[in-house]
């Protein structure tokens, strides 16, 4: 299973617009410079009063479909 590492700094207000459905996808640059797009709802377990902060590994299957996300720090 392939994966990308991304560092996210999403404010609580920005995440609320994703959570409320006005934005469905998140775009981020991985630490190796690749762009990745993924559904905003995969971040729900990591939302705090500050939003979503941290470094995450996003895992994909052989068809580049999302499989899982893990917080690294």
N, C-alpha and C positions, 0 to 999 in steps of 0.2 A: 504494500500500500504506500503510495507516495504522499508526501506532506510538504507544507510550506510553513515557515515561521513568520509570524507578523507581530508587530508591536502596535497596540491600539491605545489611543487616547481619545475616547469619545465622551463628550460631556453628557450629563444626565438629560439636559434639554434636547440635545441632538438625538440621543437614543430614543426619547419619547416620540419623536416624529416617526422613527422606524417602527416602534412598538405600536403606535396608533394606526399604522398602515399607510401613511402617506409616502413612505419610502420602504421598499421591500428588500432591496439588495444593498450590501455594503461593498465598497471597493477599497482595497488596501494594497500597499506595496510590501512585498515580503522582504526579509532582510537581505536576500540575494538579488533584489531589484525586479522581481517578477510581479506583475499585477494579478491580483486574485479578486474575484467577485463571489460573494456567498450570501445566503439568506440571512437577513438581520435576526431572525428568530433564533438562530443557533447561539446567539450571545446571551439570551435570557438568563441562564444560570449564573452568569458572571456580572450582572448589573447590580451596582450598589447605589447609594445616594449620590455618589460622585460620577456615576455613569459606568463606562467599561474602560478599565485601565489595566495594562499588563502585556505580557508577551505570551502568545498562544501558538500551538502547533495545530494546523488544520489538516486533517487526513482525507484523502480522496481515493476512490477505487480506480480500477484500470480504465474506466470510462470518464474519469475526472468528475465524478459525482461525489458530493460531500458524504463522508462517513462519520467522522467525529471531530471534536475539538477538545483540546486539553490546555489548561493554563500551565505555563512553564515557570512563572514566578508569582 
